[in-house]
Structure formats: C-alpha cells, structure tokens
Amino acid sequence: MIKDHTAIKTEQTREKYAKDGFVFPIEVLSADEVRFVRTDFEKAEDELSDYPEKLALFKSYPDRLLPSFDELIRKPELVKAAEAVLGPDLLVWSAVLFIKEPKSPKIVSWHQDLTYWGLDEAEETTCWVALSNANVASGCMKFVPGSHKERQIEHVDTFDKNNLLTRGQEIAVDVDENDSVAIELREGQASMRHGHLFHASGPNTTSDRRIGSAIRYIKTSMRQNSGEKALVAHVAGEDRYKNFNVSKAPNGRLHEDDFALCKSDAELKRKILYEDAASSSGSRY
Ligand SMILES: O=C(O)CCC(=O)C(=O)O
C-alpha cells in the first residue's frame, strides 16, 4: 500500500503539538522569497518614517497593508500546519511584527498569548515566521515544553520599557529557564505554538535586526467576548459564523483606505487589550 506522506506528517504535527505545545522548524520561505518580503517591508518602513502613527499601524497590520504580507499569511506551508491543529476553517486575527533592532536590550517576558486578547476560546495557534535569523544571540524565543497544559494562568503587568509586550505582562509565577528550549530559526522558517504555551525572548546582541511576524490563526467559531467584530483575514475553509469583520485583500501597497480600516480596528483592540489595566501607555497594540 502507498503511504500518504501528507497524512503522516499531519498526524506527527498533531501529536507533537499536543505533547509539547509547539512544533518547529516549518520551512516557509525560500532565501529569495524571504529577501523579497524583508526588502518590501523595510522599504515600506522607510516610506512611513515621517508618519509615526501610520508606521505603528503598519507594524501591527503588515498583512492588511502590504500585498506581500497578505500572501505570506496564506502560504500553504503555514495554513497546512495551522489546519493540522485547528481544522479546516481559519481566520488570521493578527500578523504583528516583533522587531529587535541591532544591539537592542528589548526583551519579551514569560507570558501566554491569549491572556488579554478577549477571545472566548483557546482555538488559536501562532505561527511565528523569522524574516531574519533568530538565534540565541539575536534574541530568539524560548518555549517551555508542555506548559500549554497549565491552561490560562494569572499574569501581572510591569509596563517595563524594554518589554515589547502591550502591558509588559508576565506570568505571575517563577519560570525556570532550565525548563525551556531555545527556538532557533533560519530566516524563512517558522515555529507554531499553542496560545497557552509559556514563551519569552532575550535581547538582540547581534548587528542585524531580529524580525518576526507572529501570525495568529484562529478557528472561525471563535468570538470576541465583547461581541465586537475585530478585523481578520479569511485564509482557509468556510466562515459559517461571521463573528468577525473579514477584510478583503489590501487595496494596494500602503493604501489610505486600508490604513483607515486598520486604525479603527486598532482602537477596538486597544480597548480590549488594556481592559482593567492601570495604564494604556504601552507602545504596541
Ligand atoms: O518575537 C518575540 O520575541 C516574542 C513574540 C511573542 O511573544 C508573541 O508572538 O506573542
């Protein structure tokens, strides 16, 4: 009998993900493709350098503002991986960029993703795509295998200026670094992790930027607890629930109408992310 290698791979992904809460590396972009996506993105950053509000929106919504990123979130290698753990009907809730400039002290504290997103279930997975090499020296992520089984645990806000997270949130119990695994990725590779997995990352000590896009895939059945319809992209299967505001492909490169759409979604998300927080002065959505 001929073995169905795709089915075997899907089953292996599912098993490993259920046990550890993550899988890596997933090969997503060739060397040429990653160069194209990074160049396109850095050109857009240059074009927006005199428009700080637009630049901030762009870093939170690259997939709604650049056709090359809209293509990235739909890459079959990513969608197939997400389908293996979430099933066939998928939306993308965010593709936010995490950038650490060369020799940057910026870090990400130990946290779980789903803590402040106001979503009703945990039917989410993040595919983090490396657009530059992510290794220990450049501040790659660290994961604690199996920690997703703890489900949602309490976090405290630090609002530390060197923390890239919205509220500088961190898990309210000590995490033993010795229990963690460094998730080193070559540019063009991705990791995929459960929304309850403990993860963090250190500073960038190298002379290149460390750039990653955290693509949040959710099942179409999810909803915001507030009942509001956050902006999403529909990337696979059917959306029978209509719980979100499904955006069409970007109107073009850095198009004004798309900025307006992102601005209104950023206001909605800011309200959700900072609900009950002592401050809303974090630099990211
Ligand atoms: O890019 C990083 O170092 C951390 C990313 C992260 O925490 C996230 O995707 O939620």
The ligand as an ORCA input file, in Angstrom:
! r2SCAN-3c Opt
* xyz 0 1
  O       9.177     37.895     18.973
  C       9.339     37.597     20.144
  O      10.453     37.576     20.661
  C       8.185     37.238     21.019
  C       6.917     37.063     20.249
  C       5.750     36.830     21.131
  O       5.806     36.905     22.321
  C       4.473     36.520     20.525
  O       4.423     36.206     19.335
  O       3.486     36.545     21.259
*
